[in-house]
Amino acid sequence: MATLKKRPSWIDGYSLTTAEILYHLPDYPHLLQTFIWQQLDLFPHLPELKKFLAFWQTTLDGPVHSVTVMHRQLIKPADLRTVSGEFLLH
């Protein structure tokens, strides 16, 4: 019998992570191409993204230039508190 691998879920603490990967084209190294990656991942360690980038380095020809990560814990509204006093500075 095959064992089913448990998929990550919101309940386990996973949430949507998006990474914009800029990489050099193998045939034209002076040109950059964009690749968008989305997956459920655990913040802040991002094990799924690290696995994907390791796969990229070992399997794909285009060397990575930069990676920009977006996650809901990085982009969320600031916590607001009411202020009970006011201070004036000259």
C-alpha positions in Angstrom: 0.0 0.0 0.0 1.2 3.5 -0.9 1.6 5.9 2.0 0.0 9.3 1.3 2.2 12.3 2.0 0.5 14.9 4.1 0.2 18.2 2.3 0.9 21.4 4.2 -2.2 23.3 5.4 -3.2 26.6 6.9 -4.0 24.7 10.2 -0.3 23.6 10.5 0.9 27.2 10.3 1.6 27.3 6.6 0.6 30.4 4.6 1.0 31.6 1.1 4.5 32.7 0.2 5.4 34.3 -3.1 9.0 34.6 -4.4 10.1 36.6 -7.4 13.3 35.0 -8.8 15.5 37.0 -11.2 17.9 34.8 -13.1 20.4 35.1 -15.9 19.4 33.4 -19.1 21.9 30.6 -19.9 22.4 31.6 -23.5 22.4 35.4 -22.9 24.0 35.9 -19.4 23.7 39.7 -19.6 19.8 39.4 -19.7 17.6 38.7 -16.7 14.4 36.8 -16.7 11.7 36.7 -14.0 10.1 33.6 -12.5 7.3 33.8 -10.0 7.0 31.0 -7.4 4.1 30.5 -5.0 3.7 27.8 -2.4 2.4 27.3 1.1 5.4 27.7 3.4 6.4 28.3 7.0 7.6 31.8 7.9 10.4 32.8 8.8 12.4 29.7 7.9 10.7 29.1 4.5 11.8 25.4 4.1 9.8 24.9 0.8 11.4 27.9 -0.8 14.9 26.7 0.3 14.1 23.3 -1.2 13.0 24.9 -4.5 16.1 27.1 -4.7 18.4 24.1 -4.0 16.6 22.2 -6.8 17.1 25.2 -9.1 20.9 25.4 -8.3 21.5 21.6 -8.9 19.1 21.1 -11.9 18.6 24.3 -13.9 21.2 26.2 -16.0 20.2 29.8 -15.3 22.1 31.2 -12.3 20.0 33.1 -9.8 20.6 36.8 -9.6 18.2 37.7 -6.8 15.2 36.5 -4.9 12.5 38.8 -3.4 10.1 37.1 -0.9 6.6 38.3 -0.1 4.7 36.7 2.8 1.6 37.8 4.7 3.7 38.3 7.9 6.0 40.6 6.0 3.1 42.6 4.5 0.4 43.2 7.1 -1.2 46.2 8.6 0.7 47.8 11.5 -0.7 47.4 15.0 -2.3 50.6 16.1 -2.6 51.7 19.7 -4.5 54.7 21.1 -2.4 57.4 22.7 -3.3 58.6 26.1 -1.1 61.7 26.0 0.5 64.2 23.7 4.1 65.5 23.8 5.2 68.6 22.0 8.8 69.0 21.0 10.1 72.5 20.0 
